[in-house]
């Protein structure tokens, strides 16, 4: 009699447990269905949030949670494909801007030793600036802009930085250059120092913002040398800066596209493995 009672209680407990499990899966299934509807409507964030809630609310709904993980893969794939489509349209717009802008620049590239070419304002092409002290602005094809301070004189001043001053006393000054060199030509001394945008002490942006003002340049070294920035040189700074921003944008978009393609390949490979296992 005791044995029969134990068997009966065990059967009841098992039935309750199975019913509870079925109830949990049923409730979790409602959440999953809502997630599917959100996914099909393009509301990916909401769909992902619903899937995450299943794990929190119904941790023992293993079948539904597994189905939720599969749906999550589909959502992530759709997100990356949507992102890629947006990046493609953005790239087309930026490349259209570039095709219009770069017509106004000189492009230099020696394929014998240069993998990346550079753009300069036509007024600052080297042949036009021989034996003159000035600031030259250039940007490479990836949008990396730099400033080169060029000094020409009878004696070296061994300059390592430059300061640009506006009429109202405001100024910007580069830190000491990490890339400078000196040479001679026809008895004259030539010094050059390079400063990349972001490592130029704000000089490039300062000139661009004040391109309509009379700016003075102070070369700082063992001795100090002063000169003025011509209107053409000030305009060159602003024009090259604008071009570099477009080139930088294009470079960044292409990097994002590569990342999106990598993520898509990874997700598709996981989906393929899942379907093969099924």
Buried (B, 14 or more C-beta within 10 A) or exposed (E): EEEEEEEEEEEEEEEEEEEEBEEBBEBBBEBBEBBBEBBEEEBBEBBBEBBBBBBEEBEEBEEBBEBBEBBBBBBBBBBBBEBBEEBEEBBEEBBEBBEEBBEEBBEEBEEEEEEEEBBBBEBBEEEEBEEEBBBBBBBBBBBBBBBBBBBBBEEBBBBBBBBBBBEEEEBBBBEEBEEBEBEEEEEEBBBBBBBBBEEBBBBBBBBBBBBEBEBBBBBBBEEEBEBEBBEEBBBBBBBBBEBBBBBBBBBBBBEBBEBBEEBBEEBEEBBEEEEEEE
